[in-house]
C-alpha cells in the first residue's frame, strides 16, 4: 500500500469511529439506563446480555470453522453488516416488551459481532504492527472525543425530555449518526483482503491461549462492572439517570487522555494500568457518595484503556503467524464470551452489591495474575519460566477440554436443538406482535 493510500486508509478508520463513538454513546452507552428505567434489575440485564452474547458466540464459532466467509466480498459484507447494526436501534425502543427488546438486541449483537470481526480484519489484515498500534490509539482518541459529545447530548436529553417516549427520540438520533459512519466505510479500499491466505499451523499456541485467557477474564470484570455500576448508582444510591450518564461521560473524557498517554508505552508499562484497574470495584463499593463516583469513573477509564491496549497490542504482535483472519474472529469472540460468562454472575448476585463488587474484584485479580506469570512479554518473572507456565496451563486446559467434549457431545447437540426451537418460536411471536402493533 502506497503512503498516500495508507494515510487515506488510516484516516477513514479514525473518522469512522469519530462518528461511531457518538452513536455508541447515545445507543449502547445508554442501553443499561434504558433497561433500568423499564424496571430491569441486575438479573434482567444479565439475562439480556447472556442471551444476546451467546448467539454472537455461535456465529463466531461458525465463522472460525468457515473463515473463507471473511475473506470474500469483504467490503460489501462490512458495509451491509455495519448499516444493519445501526438500523436495529430504530426498532429496540418501539415496543415496551421484554421479549421484543431481547430479540432485537440479540440481532444487534450478531451484527455487532460481524462488524467487529470485519473491522478487525480490515485493520490487522492491512497494516503492519506499528501502524496497527497507531490506528488503534487514534481510533480510541477520536471515538472518545465523539463519545463525549454523545454522552453530553445523552445527559441533556435524559434530563430535559420528560416524555415516556424519550428513548425513541434518543435511539433514533443515535442510529442516524451511526449511519454516517457507515457512509465513510463505503470509501475504504479492501480489495487487497480478497482471498487472504490462512496460516496452515499456529505457532506457539500457548501464547495465544494465555493472552486470550487473560483478555477474556479482564473483559468479564469490565462487563460485570458495567452491568452492576449503573443499577447501583440509580437504585442502590438513589441517583437520577442523568448522573449515571454523567459517569459514562467523565469516563469517556478520561479514556481520551489515556489513549494519548498509553499508546506509545511498552507492553510492560501497560501492565501497570492493568494492575491499577483491579482496584476500581473496591473504590466503587467503599465510596457511598454518588458524585464522587465521577472521579472513580475517570480513574477506571484511564486504567481500563491501558489494560485494553495491552490485549490488543499483544494480538497485533501475534498476527504475523496467527493470521489476521483468526485474530479478528478471536478478538470478537472473546468480547462476547466475556459477556456470556459475566451474565450468570449478575443473575446469581442480583441486587446483592457486596457480592457483586467482590466477585468483580476477584475476577480482575485473576486476570492480573495471569498477566504477571503466564504472558512472557509482560511477566514479572523470567520469560522462559513464564513460557513454561503458559505451556502447562495450555496443555492442562486442552486435556480437560477434550474430556469434557467427549462426555457432553450428545447433551450439547440436544441442547442446541432445543435452543434453536425456542429461538424460532420467540422470533415468530415477536414478528406477530410487531405486525399487530403496526396494523392496530
LOVEX-280467 format. One record per residue (C-alpha): residue number from 1; residue in one letter; x, y, z. Coordinates in Angstrom, 2 decimals. Example, Ala and Ser with C-alpha at 12.3 -4.5 7.8 and 13.67 -1.06 7.14 Angstrom:
# LOVEX-280467
(rec 1; a; (12.30; -4.50; 7.80))
(rec 2; s; (13.67; -1.06; 7.14))
//
This chain:
# LOVEX-280467
(rec 1; x; (0.00; 0.00; 0.00))
(rec 2; x; (1.44; 3.40; -1.07))
(rec 3; x; (1.97; 6.06; 1.56))
(rec 4; x; (-0.88; 8.25; 0.27))
(rec 5; x; (-3.20; 5.25; 0.16))
(rec 6; x; (-2.08; 4.22; 3.65))
(rec 7; x; (-2.80; 7.68; 5.07))
(rec 8; x; (-6.24; 7.74; 3.43))
(rec 9; x; (-6.97; 4.25; 4.75))
(rec 10; x; (-5.93; 5.15; 8.30))
(rec 11; x; (-7.85; 8.44; 8.34))
(rec 12; x; (-11.06; 6.79; 7.16))
(rec 13; x; (-10.74; 4.31; 10.03))
(rec 14; x; (-10.13; 7.13; 12.50))
(rec 15; x; (-13.04; 9.25; 11.22))
(rec 16; x; (-15.34; 6.21; 11.16))
(rec 17; x; (-15.01; 5.84; 14.90))
(rec 18; x; (-15.35; 9.59; 15.33))
(rec 19; x; (-18.97; 9.20; 14.20))
(rec 20; x; (-19.41; 5.72; 15.64))
(rec 21; x; (-18.29; 6.93; 19.08))
(rec 22; x; (-21.21; 9.33; 19.36))
(rec 23; x; (-23.56; 6.66; 18.00))
(rec 24; x; (-22.39; 4.13; 20.58))
(rec 25; x; (-22.66; 6.66; 23.42))
(rec 26; x; (-26.27; 7.54; 22.60))
(rec 27; x; (-27.37; 3.94; 21.97))
(rec 28; x; (-25.40; 1.16; 23.62))
(rec 29; x; (-23.98; 3.58; 26.18))
(rec 30; x; (-27.49; 4.37; 27.43))
(rec 31; x; (-28.96; 0.90; 26.91))
(rec 32; x; (-28.48; -0.23; 30.52))
(rec 33; x; (-30.10; 3.01; 31.71))
(rec 34; x; (-32.95; 2.28; 29.30))
(rec 35; x; (-33.37; -1.20; 30.79))
(rec 36; x; (-33.24; 0.09; 34.38))
(rec 37; x; (-35.87; 2.73; 33.55))
(rec 38; x; (-38.09; -0.08; 32.27))
(rec 39; x; (-37.80; -1.90; 35.60))
(rec 40; x; (-34.95; -4.31; 34.81))
(rec 41; x; (-32.66; -5.18; 37.71))
(rec 42; x; (-29.19; -6.73; 37.56))
(rec 43; x; (-30.77; -10.16; 36.96))
(rec 44; x; (-32.86; -8.97; 34.00))
(rec 45; x; (-29.97; -7.00; 32.48))
(rec 46; x; (-27.75; -10.08; 32.82))
(rec 47; x; (-30.30; -12.28; 31.02))
(rec 48; x; (-30.42; -9.86; 28.08))
(rec 49; x; (-26.61; -9.77; 27.87))
(rec 50; x; (-26.27; -13.56; 28.26))
(rec 51; x; (-28.76; -14.48; 25.52))
(rec 52; x; (-27.59; -11.91; 23.00))
(rec 53; x; (-23.87; -12.58; 23.50))
(rec 54; x; (-24.39; -16.35; 23.30))
(rec 55; x; (-25.89; -16.02; 19.83))
(rec 56; x; (-22.91; -13.90; 18.75))
(rec 57; x; (-20.53; -16.61; 20.00))
(rec 58; x; (-22.37; -19.27; 17.99))
(rec 59; x; (-21.85; -17.11; 14.89))
(rec 60; x; (-18.19; -16.71; 15.86))
(rec 61; x; (-17.63; -20.46; 16.13))
(rec 62; x; (-19.22; -20.99; 12.72))
(rec 63; x; (-17.05; -18.25; 11.22))
(rec 64; x; (-13.91; -19.76; 12.71))
(rec 65; x; (-14.74; -23.06; 11.01))
(rec 66; x; (-15.65; -21.31; 7.74))
(rec 67; x; (-13.10; -18.50; 7.69))
(rec 68; x; (-13.43; -18.15; 3.93))
(rec 69; x; (-16.65; -16.19; 4.59))
(rec 70; x; (-14.46; -13.38; 5.99))
(rec 71; x; (-12.12; -13.26; 3.01))
(rec 72; x; (-14.68; -12.94; 0.21))
(rec 73; x; (-16.63; -9.79; -0.74))
(rec 74; x; (-15.10; -8.13; 2.29))
(rec 75; x; (-16.20; -4.56; 1.62))
(rec 76; x; (-19.79; -5.46; 0.65))
(rec 77; x; (-20.29; -7.52; 3.80))
(rec 78; x; (-18.69; -4.92; 6.05))
(rec 79; x; (-20.90; -2.11; 4.74))
(rec 80; x; (-24.04; -4.28; 4.89))
(rec 81; x; (-23.49; -5.51; 8.45))
(rec 82; x; (-22.34; -2.04; 9.53))
(rec 83; x; (-25.61; -0.50; 8.37))
(rec 84; x; (-27.83; -3.28; 9.73))
(rec 85; x; (-26.25; -2.95; 13.17))
(rec 86; x; (-27.23; 0.72; 13.27))
(rec 87; x; (-30.73; 0.01; 11.96))
(rec 88; x; (-31.53; -2.19; 14.97))
(rec 89; x; (-31.66; 0.90; 17.21))
(rec 90; x; (-34.65; 2.18; 15.23))
(rec 91; x; (-36.54; -0.91; 16.47))
(rec 92; x; (-35.32; -1.50; 20.06))
(rec 93; x; (-37.33; 1.29; 21.82))
(rec 94; x; (-40.53; 0.89; 19.75))
(rec 95; x; (-42.22; -1.84; 21.80))
(rec 96; x; (-42.27; -1.90; 25.60))
(rec 97; x; (-41.98; -5.68; 25.77))
(rec 98; x; (-39.02; -7.55; 27.30))
(rec 99; x; (-39.14; -10.38; 24.73))
(rec 100; x; (-39.18; -7.94; 21.83))
(rec 101; x; (-36.23; -5.99; 23.27))
(rec 102; x; (-34.31; -9.22; 23.91))
(rec 103; x; (-34.85; -10.45; 20.36))
(rec 104; x; (-33.94; -7.21; 18.58))
(rec 105; x; (-30.95; -6.58; 20.84))
(rec 106; x; (-29.77; -10.14; 20.09))
(rec 107; x; (-29.91; -9.33; 16.36))
(rec 108; x; (-27.96; -6.15; 17.11))
(rec 109; x; (-25.29; -8.18; 18.92))
(rec 110; x; (-24.96; -10.59; 15.98))
(rec 111; x; (-24.47; -7.70; 13.55))
(rec 112; x; (-22.13; -6.03; 16.04))
(rec 113; x; (-20.03; -9.19; 16.19))
(rec 114; x; (-19.80; -9.32; 12.41))
(rec 115; x; (-18.88; -5.63; 12.24))
(rec 116; x; (-16.16; -6.10; 14.87))
(rec 117; x; (-14.76; -9.10; 13.00))
(rec 118; x; (-14.62; -7.34; 9.63))
(rec 119; x; (-13.26; -4.11; 11.13))
(rec 120; x; (-10.54; -6.05; 12.97))
(rec 121; x; (-9.76; -7.90; 9.73))
(rec 122; x; (-9.51; -4.60; 7.84))
(rec 123; x; (-7.08; -3.25; 10.45))
(rec 124; x; (-4.99; -6.33; 11.25))
(rec 125; x; (-5.02; -7.60; 7.66))
(rec 126; x; (-3.98; -4.30; 6.07))
(rec 127; x; (-1.47; -2.77; 8.46))
(rec 128; x; (1.89; -3.62; 10.00))
(rec 129; x; (2.25; -3.88; 13.80))
(rec 130; x; (3.32; -0.25; 14.34))
(rec 131; x; (0.55; 1.04; 12.09))
(rec 132; x; (-1.97; -1.15; 13.93))
(rec 133; x; (-0.92; 0.42; 17.24))
(rec 134; x; (-1.10; 3.91; 15.71))
(rec 135; x; (-4.58; 3.37; 14.26))
(rec 136; x; (-5.94; 1.73; 17.42))
(rec 137; x; (-4.69; 4.62; 19.56))
(rec 138; x; (-6.04; 7.30; 17.20))
(rec 139; x; (-9.37; 5.48; 16.83))
(rec 140; x; (-9.60; 5.28; 20.62))
(rec 141; x; (-8.96; 9.03; 20.90))
(rec 142; x; (-11.37; 10.02; 18.10))
(rec 143; x; (-14.02; 7.64; 19.39))
(rec 144; x; (-13.55; 9.01; 22.88))
(rec 145; x; (-13.90; 12.61; 21.71))
(rec 146; x; (-17.17; 11.86; 19.91))
(rec 147; x; (-18.24; 9.77; 22.92))
(rec 148; x; (-18.02; 12.96; 24.97))
(rec 149; x; (-20.38; 14.75; 22.62))
(rec 150; x; (-22.67; 11.73; 22.52))
(rec 151; x; (-22.84; 11.28; 26.28))
(rec 152; x; (-23.22; 15.04; 26.81))
(rec 153; x; (-26.14; 15.01; 24.41))
(rec 154; x; (-27.50; 11.89; 26.13))
(rec 155; x; (-27.29; 13.53; 29.56))
(rec 156; x; (-29.06; 16.63; 28.21))
(rec 157; x; (-31.85; 14.61; 26.59))
(rec 158; x; (-32.33; 12.38; 29.65))
(rec 159; x; (-32.53; 15.43; 31.93))
(rec 160; x; (-34.88; 17.55; 29.81))
(rec 161; x; (-37.06; 15.08; 27.89))
(rec 162; x; (-39.89; 14.25; 30.25))
(rec 163; x; (-41.97; 12.03; 27.93))
(rec 164; x; (-42.19; 8.26; 28.21))
(rec 165; x; (-41.05; 8.04; 24.59))
(rec 166; x; (-37.76; 9.85; 25.21))
(rec 167; x; (-35.65; 6.77; 24.41))
(rec 168; x; (-37.32; 6.56; 20.99))
(rec 169; x; (-36.01; 10.04; 20.17))
(rec 170; x; (-32.61; 9.31; 21.71))
(rec 171; x; (-32.03; 5.96; 19.98))
(rec 172; x; (-33.35; 7.23; 16.64))
(rec 173; x; (-30.87; 10.11; 16.80))
(rec 174; x; (-28.04; 7.73; 17.71))
(rec 175; x; (-28.85; 5.34; 14.85))
(rec 176; x; (-28.88; 8.20; 12.35))
(rec 177; x; (-25.45; 9.38; 13.48))
(rec 178; x; (-24.24; 5.79; 13.27))
(rec 179; x; (-25.27; 5.54; 9.63))
(rec 180; x; (-22.92; 8.43; 8.85))
(rec 181; x; (-20.03; 6.19; 9.91))
(rec 182; x; (-21.38; 3.51; 7.58))
(rec 183; x; (-21.20; 6.06; 4.75))
(rec 184; x; (-17.49; 6.59; 5.50))
(rec 185; x; (-16.76; 2.85; 5.48))
(rec 186; x; (-18.01; 2.71; 1.88))
(rec 187; x; (-14.88; 4.65; 0.84))
(rec 188; x; (-12.43; 2.04; 2.17))
(rec 189; x; (-10.45; 0.07; -0.40))
(rec 190; x; (-10.40; -3.52; 0.87))
(rec 191; x; (-9.68; -5.28; -2.42))
(rec 192; x; (-6.29; -6.45; -1.12))
(rec 193; x; (-8.06; -8.57; 1.52))
(rec 194; x; (-9.97; -10.69; -1.00))
(rec 195; x; (-8.89; -14.31; -0.68))
(rec 196; x; (-6.41; -13.58; 2.11))
(rec 197; x; (-4.48; -16.78; 2.97))
(rec 198; x; (-4.86; -18.59; 6.28))
(rec 199; x; (-1.84; -19.92; 8.21))
(rec 200; x; (-1.55; -23.70; 7.87))
(rec 201; x; (-0.47; -24.06; 11.51))
(rec 202; x; (-0.45; -21.92; 14.64))
(rec 203; x; (3.00; -21.32; 16.11))
(rec 204; x; (3.30; -21.26; 19.91))
(rec 205; x; (-0.43; -21.70; 20.58))
(rec 206; x; (0.20; -21.40; 24.32))
(rec 207; x; (0.99; -17.68; 23.84))
(rec 208; x; (-2.33; -17.06; 22.12))
(rec 209; x; (-4.08; -19.15; 24.76))
(rec 210; x; (-2.57; -17.27; 27.73))
(rec 211; x; (-3.24; -13.87; 26.18))
(rec 212; x; (-6.80; -14.87; 25.26))
(rec 213; x; (-7.42; -16.18; 28.77))
(rec 214; x; (-6.12; -13.02; 30.40))
(rec 215; x; (-8.10; -10.82; 28.00))
(rec 216; x; (-11.41; -12.64; 28.36))
(rec 217; x; (-11.17; -12.68; 32.19))
(rec 218; x; (-10.28; -8.98; 32.18))
(rec 219; x; (-13.28; -8.27; 29.92))
(rec 220; x; (-15.53; -10.34; 32.20))
(rec 221; x; (-14.62; -7.97; 35.03))
(rec 222; x; (-15.28; -4.94; 32.83))
(rec 223; x; (-18.65; -6.27; 31.68))
(rec 224; x; (-19.71; -7.14; 35.21))
(rec 225; x; (-18.77; -3.66; 36.34))
(rec 226; x; (-20.86; -2.20; 33.52))
(rec 227; x; (-23.86; -4.34; 34.49))
(rec 228; x; (-23.65; -3.58; 38.21))
(rec 229; x; (-22.42; 0.01; 38.46))
(rec 230; x; (-25.40; 1.74; 36.80))
(rec 231; x; (-28.09; -0.11; 38.84))
(rec 232; x; (-26.02; 0.53; 41.97))
(rec 233; x; (-25.91; 4.27; 41.24))
(rec 234; x; (-29.59; 4.54; 40.30))
(rec 235; x; (-31.12; 2.08; 42.79))
(rec 236; x; (-28.53; 1.45; 45.48))
(rec 237; x; (-27.59; 5.11; 45.90))
(rec 238; x; (-30.92; 6.56; 44.63))
(rec 239; x; (-29.32; 8.79; 42.00))
(rec 240; x; (-31.04; 10.19; 38.85))
(rec 241; x; (-30.41; 8.67; 35.42))
(rec 242; x; (-28.53; 11.72; 34.16))
(rec 243; x; (-25.91; 11.27; 36.93))
(rec 244; x; (-25.39; 7.69; 35.75))
(rec 245; x; (-24.95; 9.02; 32.21))
(rec 246; x; (-22.55; 11.69; 33.54))
(rec 247; x; (-20.36; 8.95; 34.98))
(rec 248; x; (-20.09; 7.50; 31.47))
(rec 249; x; (-19.29; 10.97; 30.13))
(rec 250; x; (-16.44; 11.54; 32.59))
(rec 251; x; (-15.10; 8.09; 31.86))
(rec 252; x; (-15.01; 8.88; 28.16))
(rec 253; x; (-13.05; 12.10; 28.73))
(rec 254; x; (-10.55; 10.11; 30.76))
(rec 255; x; (-10.23; 7.46; 28.03))
(rec 256; x; (-9.15; 10.11; 25.50))
(rec 257; x; (-6.35; 11.28; 27.78))
(rec 258; x; (-5.46; 7.64; 28.45))
(rec 259; x; (-5.20; 6.91; 24.71))
(rec 260; x; (-2.59; 9.64; 24.33))
(rec 261; x; (-0.70; 8.51; 27.44))
(rec 262; x; (-0.65; 4.75; 26.87))
(rec 263; x; (-0.36; 4.43; 23.06))
(rec 264; x; (3.45; 4.78; 22.93))
(rec 265; x; (4.16; 2.85; 26.11))
(rec 266; x; (5.82; -0.57; 26.22))
(rec 267; x; (3.84; -3.71; 26.98))
(rec 268; x; (5.45; -3.96; 30.41))
(rec 269; x; (4.37; -0.40; 31.21))
(rec 270; x; (0.82; -1.22; 30.14))
(rec 271; x; (0.65; -4.00; 32.72))
(rec 272; x; (0.76; -1.27; 35.40))
(rec 273; x; (-2.58; 0.05; 34.16))
(rec 274; x; (-3.97; -3.47; 34.36))
(rec 275; x; (-2.90; -3.86; 37.99))
(rec 276; x; (-4.37; -0.48; 38.95))
(rec 277; x; (-7.65; -1.24; 37.18))
(rec 278; x; (-8.30; -4.12; 39.57))
(rec 279; x; (-8.75; -1.60; 42.42))
(rec 280; x; (-11.87; 0.02; 40.94))
(rec 281; x; (-14.56; -2.37; 42.29))
(rec 282; x; (-13.32; -1.72; 45.82))
(rec 283; x; (-13.31; 2.05; 45.27))
(rec 284; x; (-16.88; 1.99; 43.94))
(rec 285; x; (-18.17; 0.00; 46.90))
(rec 286; x; (-16.26; 1.92; 49.59))
(rec 287; x; (-17.41; 5.37; 48.36))
(rec 288; x; (-21.16; 5.89; 49.07))
(rec 289; x; (-21.31; 9.48; 47.76))
(rec 290; x; (-22.72; 9.36; 44.17))
(rec 291; x; (-20.94; 12.49; 42.91))
(rec 292; x; (-17.55; 11.10; 43.94))
(rec 293; x; (-18.14; 8.25; 41.50))
(rec 294; x; (-17.39; 10.74; 38.74))
(rec 295; x; (-13.75; 10.75; 39.90))
(rec 296; x; (-13.72; 6.96; 40.23))
(rec 297; x; (-15.04; 6.73; 36.67))
(rec 298; x; (-12.12; 8.87; 35.45))
(rec 299; x; (-9.61; 6.58; 37.17))
(rec 300; x; (-11.41; 3.44; 35.98))
(rec 301; x; (-11.45; 4.53; 32.33))
(rec 302; x; (-7.83; 5.67; 32.41))
(rec 303; x; (-6.58; 2.32; 33.70))
(rec 304; x; (-9.07; 0.25; 31.67))
(rec 305; x; (-7.86; 1.86; 28.42))
(rec 306; x; (-4.27; 0.91; 29.16))
(rec 307; x; (-5.19; -2.68; 30.03))
(rec 308; x; (-7.34; -2.94; 26.89))
(rec 309; x; (-4.40; -1.69; 24.79))
(rec 310; x; (-2.29; -4.43; 26.36))
(rec 311; x; (-4.58; -7.14; 24.99))
(rec 312; x; (-4.98; -5.57; 21.55))
(rec 313; x; (-1.26; -4.82; 21.15))
(rec 314; x; (-0.37; -8.42; 22.03))
(rec 315; x; (-2.67; -9.66; 19.26))
(rec 316; x; (-1.07; -7.15; 16.88))
(rec 317; x; (2.27; -8.78; 17.77))
(rec 318; x; (0.96; -12.30; 17.19))
(rec 319; x; (-0.93; -11.66; 13.96))
(rec 320; x; (2.10; -12.31; 11.75))
(rec 321; x; (1.95; -16.02; 12.47))
(rec 322; x; (-1.52; -16.45; 13.93))
(rec 323; x; (-3.13; -14.73; 10.94))
(rec 324; x; (-5.28; -11.60; 10.56))
(rec 325; x; (-8.48; -13.58; 9.94))
(rec 326; x; (-8.16; -15.74; 13.04))
(rec 327; x; (-7.04; -12.80; 15.17))
(rec 328; x; (-10.07; -10.80; 14.02))
(rec 329; x; (-12.56; -13.57; 14.76))
(rec 330; x; (-10.94; -14.47; 18.06))
(rec 331; x; (-10.95; -10.88; 19.33))
(rec 332; x; (-14.66; -10.56; 18.53))
(rec 333; x; (-15.43; -13.94; 20.12))
(rec 334; x; (-13.53; -13.04; 23.30))
(rec 335; x; (-15.61; -9.90; 23.77))
(rec 336; x; (-18.88; -11.82; 23.53))
(rec 337; x; (-17.57; -14.78; 25.53))
(rec 338; x; (-16.79; -12.34; 28.33))
(rec 339; x; (-20.43; -11.18; 28.27))
(rec 340; x; (-21.73; -14.76; 28.33))
(rec 341; x; (-19.53; -15.65; 31.31))
(rec 342; x; (-20.28; -12.41; 33.15))
(rec 343; x; (-24.06; -12.59; 32.79))
(rec 344; x; (-24.66; -15.69; 35.01))
(rec 345; x; (-22.77; -13.96; 37.82))
(rec 346; x; (-25.12; -10.99; 37.50))
(rec 347; x; (-28.13; -13.34; 37.53))
(rec 348; x; (-26.91; -15.01; 40.73))
(rec 349; x; (-25.86; -11.94; 42.72))
(rec 350; x; (-28.92; -9.86; 41.65))
(rec 351; x; (-29.03; -6.72; 43.86))
(rec 352; x; (-26.50; -8.01; 46.41))
(rec 353; x; (-23.93; -5.34; 45.65))
(rec 354; x; (-21.37; -6.55; 48.21))
(rec 355; x; (-21.20; -9.93; 46.46))
(rec 356; x; (-21.19; -8.29; 43.03))
(rec 357; x; (-18.27; -5.95; 43.63))
(rec 358; x; (-16.37; -8.68; 45.50))
(rec 359; x; (-16.76; -11.02; 42.51))
(rec 360; x; (-15.58; -8.31; 40.11))
(rec 361; x; (-12.51; -7.67; 42.25))
(rec 362; x; (-11.64; -11.39; 42.35))
(rec 363; x; (-12.08; -11.75; 38.57))
(rec 364; x; (-9.80; -8.78; 37.87))
(rec 365; x; (-7.14; -10.06; 40.28))
(rec 366; x; (-7.14; -13.42; 38.47))
(rec 367; x; (-6.58; -11.64; 35.14))
(rec 368; x; (-3.70; -9.67; 36.71))
(rec 369; x; (-2.06; -12.88; 37.98))
(rec 370; x; (-2.29; -14.42; 34.51))
(rec 371; x; (-0.63; -11.35; 33.05))
(rec 372; x; (2.18; -11.31; 35.60))
(rec 373; x; (3.05; -15.02; 35.43))
(rec 374; x; (1.96; -16.58; 32.09))
(rec 375; x; (2.48; -13.97; 29.34))
(rec 376; x; (6.21; -13.86; 28.52))
(rec 377; x; (6.13; -10.36; 27.01))
(rec 378; x; (4.85; -8.73; 30.22))
(rec 379; x; (5.54; -11.22; 33.05))
(rec 380; x; (7.41; -10.13; 36.18))
(rec 381; x; (9.28; -13.46; 36.17))
(rec 382; x; (11.87; -14.63; 33.63))
(rec 383; x; (10.45; -15.03; 30.13))
(rec 384; x; (11.38; -18.73; 29.87))
(rec 385; x; (9.64; -19.50; 33.19))
(rec 386; x; (6.53; -17.59; 32.08))
(rec 387; x; (6.51; -19.52; 28.80))
(rec 388; x; (6.70; -22.79; 30.75))
(rec 389; x; (3.76; -21.78; 32.97))
(rec 390; x; (1.87; -20.75; 29.85))
(rec 391; x; (2.50; -24.12; 28.19))
(rec 392; x; (1.45; -26.06; 31.32))
(rec 393; x; (-1.76; -24.02; 31.56))
(rec 394; x; (-2.46; -24.56; 27.85))
(rec 395; x; (-1.77; -28.31; 27.92))
(rec 396; x; (-3.87; -28.99; 31.04))
(rec 397; x; (-6.72; -26.87; 29.70))
(rec 398; x; (-6.71; -28.72; 26.37))
(rec 399; x; (-6.79; -32.12; 28.10))
(rec 400; x; (-9.74; -31.04; 30.24))
(rec 401; x; (-11.48; -29.57; 27.20))
(rec 402; x; (-11.16; -32.78; 25.16))
(rec 403; x; (-12.52; -34.94; 28.00))
(rec 404; x; (-15.45; -32.56; 28.54))
(rec 405; x; (-16.30; -32.52; 24.83))
(rec 406; x; (-16.34; -36.30; 24.59))
(rec 407; x; (-18.60; -36.65; 27.62))
(rec 408; x; (-21.06; -33.88; 26.76))
(rec 409; x; (-21.23; -34.03; 22.95))
(rec 410; x; (-24.69; -35.61; 22.77))
(rec 411; x; (-26.04; -33.37; 25.53))
(rec 412; x; (-24.73; -30.32; 23.69))
(rec 413; x; (-26.42; -31.33; 20.42))
(rec 414; x; (-29.72; -31.86; 22.21))
(rec 415; x; (-29.43; -28.52; 23.99))
(rec 416; x; (-28.67; -26.72; 20.73))
(rec 417; x; (-31.73; -28.25; 19.06))
(rec 418; x; (-33.97; -27.16; 21.93))
(rec 419; x; (-32.38; -23.70; 21.89))
(rec 420; x; (-32.95; -23.39; 18.13))
(rec 421; x; (-36.62; -24.37; 18.52))
(rec 422; x; (-37.08; -21.84; 21.34))
(rec 423; x; (-35.45; -19.11; 19.25))
(rec 424; x; (-37.72; -19.83; 16.28))
(rec 425; x; (-40.85; -19.70; 18.45))
(rec 426; x; (-39.70; -16.48; 20.12))
(rec 427; x; (-38.95; -14.90; 16.75))
(rec 428; x; (-42.37; -15.85; 15.39))
(rec 429; x; (-44.04; -14.34; 18.46))
(rec 430; x; (-42.08; -11.08; 18.11))
(rec 431; x; (-42.96; -10.83; 14.41))
(rec 432; x; (-46.61; -11.44; 15.26))
(rec 433; x; (-46.58; -8.77; 17.97))
(rec 434; x; (-44.82; -6.29; 15.74))
(rec 435; x; (-47.31; -6.80; 12.91))
(rec 436; x; (-50.19; -6.49; 15.38))
(rec 437; x; (-48.85; -3.14; 16.61))
(rec 438; x; (-48.36; -1.84; 13.05))
(rec 439; x; (-51.84; -2.90; 11.92))
(rec 440; x; (-53.57; -1.62; 15.07))
//
